[in-house]
Amino acid sequence: MADDIIKAQNLAQTMSQPEALPQARSIDESVVIKATQTLKQYQDKKEMLTLRLKGNENWWRLRHWRQLDEYGERTDERPTSGWLFNVIISKHAELMQAYPTFNCLPREQGDKEEAKRLSEILPVVLEQNNFEEIYSEVGQEKLENGTGIYGVFWDTTKLNGLGDISITSVDPLSLYWEPGVKDIQASKNVFYTQNIDNDTLLAKYPQLEGKIGGREIFDEEYKNEESQVDDSERTSVVDWYYKKTLPNGRTVLHYAKFCNDVLLFSSENEPDKYPDGWYAHGKYPFVFDVLFPSKGSIAGFGYIDVCRDPQKYIDLVGQAVTKNAMMGAMPRFFAREDGNVNEDEFVDWTKPIVHVQGNLGEESIRQIQTAGLDGMYLTYINSKIDEMKETAGNRDVANGGTTSGVTAASAVAALQEASGKVSKDSTKAAYRAYKKVVEMCIELVRQFYDLPRQFRITGRDGMEQFVEYSNAGIQPSPIEGFDGQIGMRVPVFDLEISAQEETAYTKLSQNELALQFYQLGFFNPNMVDQALMCIDMMDFKGKTELVQKLQMYQTMQEQLLMWQQMAITMAQKYNDPMVLGLMQATGQAPAEPMPSGDASAPEQFVEGKKEGKHMEKARAAANESYMP
């Protein structure tokens, strides 16, 4: 136990970020300055994406008239409709309804037990990271801007210094990569920036005294009236990830942290502690979930980019219609200067009498007539609304509405299922990103779970149990090749991703299928062979489990019939009234007993010394067959 504690302390010290660096350093101030210049280049190349993301945030918050004002379209009336907003929240609801789960499958027979244990403990790790909330945040970013990003890190501060996996949602404005790459893993460098309060920085890194503040802010932020951030008291801290190729051809991932060209930590400067780099899996700890891919860029585009123009013209034409309606509802008048009408009393609708001087002629005051709008303008607005619905696949039936003539519940459910094709495609992309996140978690477990950890898991039957797990079973092990060379075998696992909760339509169809099986007698043990032949030609969820259960029940039925026949034989041989009565009452034995000298009785039941035991077995079998 003492050795485990010492090992844990050494591991925590290994992964901590020391304040003092060794004398012989590969990463020094000059390298940090070059890295800062590279970060600025990445920031400049990303400017168009940054502006688009900030503009999309205004459209999401229904503040898009700010964008329209830039094009000289500013007026007093600024109606905002929520059609684009409805598209995003509907897609987000469908994304959350298909919240994923996984099953870890081994590639070799010897890894079967480890795959089962990983399938049990990794969901606990995700739950401890509030992954459902993170999944929601990444999905929201993905739907709005087309790019959601997961961050999968090892956090040494968790579990009182023992460390554990940390999963976060990364703001695309805070991440910088090499321009032009299509995969984050192909970038030469990746920079992750955060603006941190100066006092907090000085408390953690005293060497920054007099070297913070007054420098360029790299971490872009969304500015709005609700959150007025003062950057004068904060400084950008940069996490620099980069890959380096070793002389043997192996590529490793290194990590450095710096602030205002001051190096705070570097894994490359400590090769003894980090011989395999910062993370042994050698990948950047970021996973991109893209909605609509854009050629030549990692980042994609989202529903705001697709539906911005329909929403723009819906509101612009709606603005004109609203203005015309207001002009018709609030009439204006021409008044002659010599008309002698008391204007104050005229505009005050609370006064029943308006005083005039002299005769009131027809030209003294006259209403300004406004022409009403033709119905084509309302038709135009509705056509733009329909255009947005069709483009985004957000039809009325997906939100519970129905078209005329469709009233049956099954028909509505079928239409809702068919209308979700676009969402299903987006969900599949989210599952691919989720799979990469879980794979990174497995690699972090392989690297850092040296000490056993306790997990509380819940089985399929709802029973709670506590298990202990370490990475001992998934570590590389030596293996001899055909040429006699000793290599290393690394356990590899496949992930099967599926929805944690099915939709209401899927559950309904699954339940109806089960009822049909029951009504057709598929669960009758005497019809197992016919049922298996029919099920073999079908395809539905849970097919494998159903086949296994039917085969198990068939075997149990055969064993029960065998024991019943043995019980009948023994009861008839020894004329046991109790067993015969039970068998006859249930229709499992003939009314007339067979002769006691039946030659069909097994030889092992003839021995006189064992008659008592055999009768006990016969009675037990009869009682078991009689029980409901």
N, C-alpha and C positions, 0 to 999 in steps of 0.2 A: 504493500500500500504506500509505503514511504517512497519507493522508487517511482510509482505512478504520479505522486504529487510533485516530485522533483522534475519528472518528465513534462508534466503539465506546465510547471513554472518556466522551464526552458523553452517550451513551445510558445508560450505567451511572450517571452522576451524576444524570441526569434522574429515573431510577426509584428512586434511593436515598432513604432517609428522613433528611433533615438534622436536626441537633440544634437549630440556630438557625432561627427563623421570621422572615419579613420583618416590617417595622414595620406596614405597612398590611395588616390581616388581616380576612377575612370570618368566619373561625372563631376565636373568642377564648375566654377562660375562661368567660364567661357562657353561650356556646352549648354548651360542653362540659358545664356543670352541668345545662343543660336536657336534653342528650342522656343524661346519667346518670339523670335522673329518668324519662325515657322508657324506658330500659333496665330500671329497677326495676318500672315498670308492666308491661312485657312479661314480666318474671320472675314477677310475682305472678299474672298471667293464665295462665302456663304451669305453675303449681304442680301441678295435677292430672296433667298429662302427665308431669312430672318424677317424681312419686310412683309413677305406673304403670310408668315405665321402670325405676326402681330396684327395684320389687317384682318385675318380670319377670326381672331379673338373678338374684334369689334362686331363682326357679323354674327358670331355666336351669342354675344351679349345684347343683340338687337341695338347696337350702337353704330350701325352701318351708314347712317346719314353723315357721319364724320368722313367716311370714305367718299361719299357722293359730293360733299362740300368741296372736296379738293378739285372736282371737275366743274365747278361753277354752277351746280344745280341746287343751290341753297334757296329755300323759301321758308315762309312762316309755318305752313302746314307740313308736318313730318310724320305721317302715319307709318307705323311699323307692323307688319303682319308676321306671324310666327310659322309660316309654312316651312321654311328652311330649318327652323328650330325643331319643328315637329318631326322632320326627317331624321335628324340626329338622335333625338331622344327615343324614337321608335326603333331605330337600328341598334341603339345602345341597349334597349330592353331585350331585343332578340339576342344580342350578344351575351348578355348576362343570363338569359334563360338557358343558353347552351354552355354554361360554365363547365370547364373540362375537368376530367380526372384521368388517371393513367393506371396501367398495369405493366409492371416490369417483367419482361420475359427473358429467360437465359438463352444463350446461343450454344451452350454445352450442358450436358447432363449434370456435370459436377457443380454447376453454378445455380442449380434449381433452387436450393434452399436460400442462397443469398438474394436471388431475385425476389423470392417471396418476402423476405425480411425487408428489402428495400421498398417493396410495394406497400409495406405497412408503416415504415418510419418516415419516408419522405413526405407523405401527406401531412404528417404531424409537423415537420419542419416548415412546410408551406403555410400551415395554419398559424404557427407561431410568428410568422412574418406578415400575418394579415393579408395573405396573397389575394383573397377575393377583392379586397379594396384596391390593391395594386393592379389587379387584372382589370378592374373597372376604370381606373385612371388611365392606364395605357390604352384601353379600348376607346375611351372618350377622346384622347389625343389622336388616335388613329382615325376615328370617324370625322373629326373636325379638320385636321390638317394632313391626314394621309400617312402619318408616321408616328407610331408608338414605340417606345424604347424601354426595355427592361435592363436593370443593372443587377448583376449577380456577383456579390463580393463576399470575402471572408472578413468578418468583424471580430477583432480581437477583444473588444470591450464586452461582448456578450458573455453570459454565464460566469460573471465574476472573474474575467480574465482567461477563462478556458477557451472562449471563442466559439463562434457558430456562424452559419450561413446567414447572410443578409440580402434580401431582395427588395429593390426599390423601383419606383417609376422615375425615369430620367427625362428631364425637360429637353426637347431637341435644341432649344436655344443655348443650353449649357454644354453641349457636346460638339466637338470639332473634329473633323476627319479630313483625309486627303481628298481634294476635289477630283471628281471623275471616276472614283472607284465605285463598283457596284456591290461590293461586299465589304462590310466593316473589317473583316479579318484580312482583307487585302491592303488596307491602309498602312503606310509606313509608320505613322504616329496617330495616336488618338489622345485628345486633350479633354478633360472633364473639369469644368471650372465651377467654383462656388464663391459667392460674396459672403465673407464672414466678418462679423463685428471686430473692430480693432482691439478692443479690450480682451475679447476671447482669444484672439490670436496671440497677443503678448503673454497671456497667462499660460498658454500651451507651448509657445516658442519664444523664450526670452531673447534669443539671438536676433529677433526682428526689431528690437528697440531702436527707434529712430529711422527705420527703413520701410515703414508702411504708411499708407495714405498718400494722396496726391498723385497716384499713378492711374494708368488706364484701367477701366473696368471691362473685363472680358465676359462676364456672365450677364448676358442680355436678359431683360425682364419685361414683362407686360405692364405697361403703365396705364392706370385707370384712376378714376376719381376716388374709388374706395380704398386703394392702397397707395399712399404717397410715401415712397421709399426714399430715404436720404442716404445716397451713396457716399457722402463725404466722410462718414464714420465707418465705412466698410472698405475692405480690400479683397481683391480677387486672389484666391488660392487655386493653383492649377495642379491637378493630378495628371501626370504625363505617363502614358503607357506606350511602349514601343517594343518592337521585335528585333532580335539580333540573332544572326546566324553564327554558330560556333564553328571552329576549324573542322570538326567531324561532320559538318553538314546539318547538324540539328539546329532547329529554330526554337528559341526560348523567348518568353515574355518578361520584360523588366518594367519596373515601376519607379517613378521619381515624383516627389512633391516639391514645389517651389513657390515662392511668393515674392514678387518684385525683384526677380533675378537672384534671390537668395535661396540656396538649396536647403531644404529641410530634411529630406530623406532620399536615399537611392539604394535600391536592391542590388544594382550592379557594383556598387562600392563595397559590398559585403558578400563576396563570392562563397565564402565558407558557410554562411548561413543560408544562402539562396543558390545552391549549385544548379538547381533546375529552373531558376528564374523566380519571378514573383508567384505565378501560378503554374503548377506542373502541367496542366492541360495545354498551356501555350496559346490560349485564345484571349482576345480582348473580352472583358467581362460585360459585354453589352450585346443585347439581342434586339434586332429591329423587327417590328411587326408592321408591314406596309399594306395599305388598303389598295390603292391603284398605283402600280409601279410606273416610274418615269425613267426612260432610257438615259443612261449616262449618269445616274445619281442613285445613291442609296435611298434618299428620301422619296416618298411618293406624294400623291395629292389626294385630298379627301372630298367629302360631300360639299363642303363650303366652296371649294374651288369649282366643282361641277355645277352646283345649283346657285351660284352667286348671281349670275345674270338673270335667270328667271325671277329670283327674289327681288332684284333691283327694279326690273320693269313692272313687277306686280305693285311695288310700293310707289314707283314714279307715276304710273297711270292711276293708282289709287289716290295719290296726292292730288292729281287733277280732278278726279271725280269728287273727292272730298271737298276740294275748294269750290267746285261748281255747286255742290249740294249746300254748302254753307252760304254761298251767294244767293241761292234761291230761298233758303230758309231765313236769311236776314236781309230783307229788301232795303235798297237805298233809293234816295229821291233827289230829283232836281228841284231847287227852290229859287224863285226869282228874288233878287235883293229887295225889290219894292213890293213883294207879295204880302208883307205885313202879317206873316204867320209867326206865332210864338214858337220858335224852334225847340226851346227847352221843354215846353209842354207837349210838343208833337212827338218827341223821341221818348218821353216818359210814359210808358204804357200803364202806369198806375193811376194816372189822372184821367178821369172820364171826359173832361172838357178841355178843348184847345181854343184859346182866344185868338181872334184875328181882328184886324182893323180894316174897315171898308168892306167892299164886296170881294168874295173869294172866287176869283176866276179859275178856269180850268188850267191856265198856264201858271198860276201862282205856285203850285207845287205838283210835281208829277213823278211817279215811280219809275225807276230805272228798270227796264225789262231785261232779264237774262234768259238766254236760250238754254233750254234743257239739253242734256247730253243724250245722244242716240244710244240705243241698247247695244250697239256694236262694241262700245267701250267696255261694258260689263262682260260681254262675250269674250273680249280680248283678255281681260283679267282672268276669267275662268279658264281660258285656253292655256295661259301661262301657268296657272296652278296645276292643271292636268299635265302640262309638260314636265313640271318638276316632279310630280308623282310618278310619271312613267319613267323618267330618267333615273330617279333614285330607287325605283322599285318599291315605293312607299304607298301602295294603293290603299283605298279605303278598307278593303276587306282584311288587310293585314292589321288594321287597328280596330277591328270589330264591326265596321260598317259593312253593308251588303248592297248589292245592286238590286234593282227592281226584279221581282219574280223569284228571288232566291230566299227561301224562308226555312227550309229543312236544316236541322242542326248538322247532320252529316254532310250536306252540301256546303254549308258555310265552313265547316272544318276542313273539307277537301280544298276549297278555294284558299283558305288561309295557309294551308300546307304548300299549295302550288305557288302562292305569291311570295314565299320566302326563299326563292332560289338565289337571289342576289345576296341575301343575308347569309345563306348557307356557304356561299363561296367565301365571303369575308370570314366566317367562323372557321372554315378549314385553314385559312391563312393564319388565324389566331392560334389554332391548334399546332401548326408547324412551329410557330414561335414558342409556344408553351413547351413543346417537346425539347427544343434547344435549351430552354431554361432548366428543365428537369435534368437533362444530360449534364449541364454544368454543375448542378447540385450534386450529382453522383460523383463527378470528378473532384469536387471540393471535399466530399465525404471520404473519397479514396486518399486524398492528400492529408487531411487534417484530423480525421476522427481516429487518432491513435489510442485514445483512452476510451473505455466503455462509457456509454451514455444511456440514461434511462428514458424510456418512452412509454406513454400510456396510449394504447391503441384500442379500437373498438372493432370487433369482428363482424362478419356478416349477420351473425345471429344476435348482435347487439350486446354481447358479453364483453365486459371491460377486462383488460389484462395489461400487465406491465412486462415489458421486454427490455433486454439489455443489448446494445449493439456497438460494435467497433468496426474499423475498416480492415481487420485482420483477414477476413475472407475474400476481399476484393483486391488485395495487394498483388503486384506482379510476382510470379513464381517461376523458378528456372525450369526449362524444358529442353530436352536434347533433340536436335533436328536429325534429318536423314543423313547429313554429312558429318555427324558427330559433334557439331558445334553446339554449345550451350546458349540458348536464347532465353528470353523472358516471355512468359505467357501472362497476358493481362485479361482478366474477366471482362467481357463485353456484354452489354444488355440491350435488348430492343424494347422500345416503349410503344404500347398500344394505347392511343388516346381516344377517349370517347366522352360524350356528354354526361355530366354527373346526374342531371335530372332531364328526363325526356319531356317533350312538349305534351300538352293535353291531348292533342290528336294522336300522337304516337302511343300514349298510354291507353287511350280508348281502343285503338285498333288492336293493341296487344291483348287487352282484356277480352275483347270480342273473339279473338283467335283462340284464346284459352277456353272460353265457353263453348265454342264450336268443337274443339277437341273433346271436351267432356261429353257433349251431347252425342257425338259420333262414336263414343266408346273407346277413344284412343288410350284412356287410362285404365281400361279393363285388362287385368293381367292375362286373361285368356286370348286377348287380341293384340298382344304386343308385337308379334311378327308382322301382322298386317299394318299396324300403326307405324312401325319402323320403316317399312317399305314406302309408305306414303310420305312420311316426314323426310325421308332421304331425297325426295324430289322437290322439297320445299326449301325456302330460304327466309328465315326470320330471326330476330334477336333471341338469344337463349336456346338456339337449336341444339347445340352440343350438350348443354346441361340437361335438357329434356331427354335426349337420347340416352345419356348415361343413367338418368333416374329410371327410365322405362326398362333398360337392361337390368338394373339392380333389382327392381321390383319383380321382373320375370324370374330372376334367379331365386329370389326369396319365395316366390310362389311355387317354384319347382321343389325347393327344399321343404316347404310346408306340406305339399302333396305327398312327398316321400314319407315324412314323419306321420302324416295321417294314415297312410296305408300300413305303415309299420304298427301304429297303435291299433288299427282295426284287426290286423292279423293276430297281434298278441292278445287283444281282448277276446277274440273268438276262440283262440287256442286255450286260454285259461278261464273262459266264461266269466270275465270281470263285469258285473252288472253296472257299475258306475260308468266305466268307459263306454260300454255299449249303449247305455242310456243317453249319454251326451252325444255320441255319434249319431244315433238314430234321431234324436231331437233336432239336430242340425241337418239331417238328410245326408250325412257323410258315411252312413253304414246301413246295410240292408236290415229290414225288419226281422228277418229270420236269421239267426246266427249260423255260421258255417260250422261244419263238423270240427270237433276239437283236434282231430288228427290231420289237419290240413297240411299237405306236403309242401305247400308254397311258402311256409314260414322259413325264414332264414335259419341256417344251422346254428349260428351263434346264440339264438334265443332258446335253444333246446336244453342247454346245460342247466341242470337243477340248481347249482350253487348260485347262479346269477339271476334266478327268476325274480327275486325281490327287486333288484335294481332295474330290470327291464320293465317290470310293471310300473315302477315309479316314473320311468321315462314315458311310458305309454300314457299314463294318466296326465302327466304334465303337457304332453303334446295335444292330448284331447282338450284339456282345459284351455290351452293357448288358442286352439282353433275355434273354440266356442266363444271366447271373449270377443265383445264387439270391437 
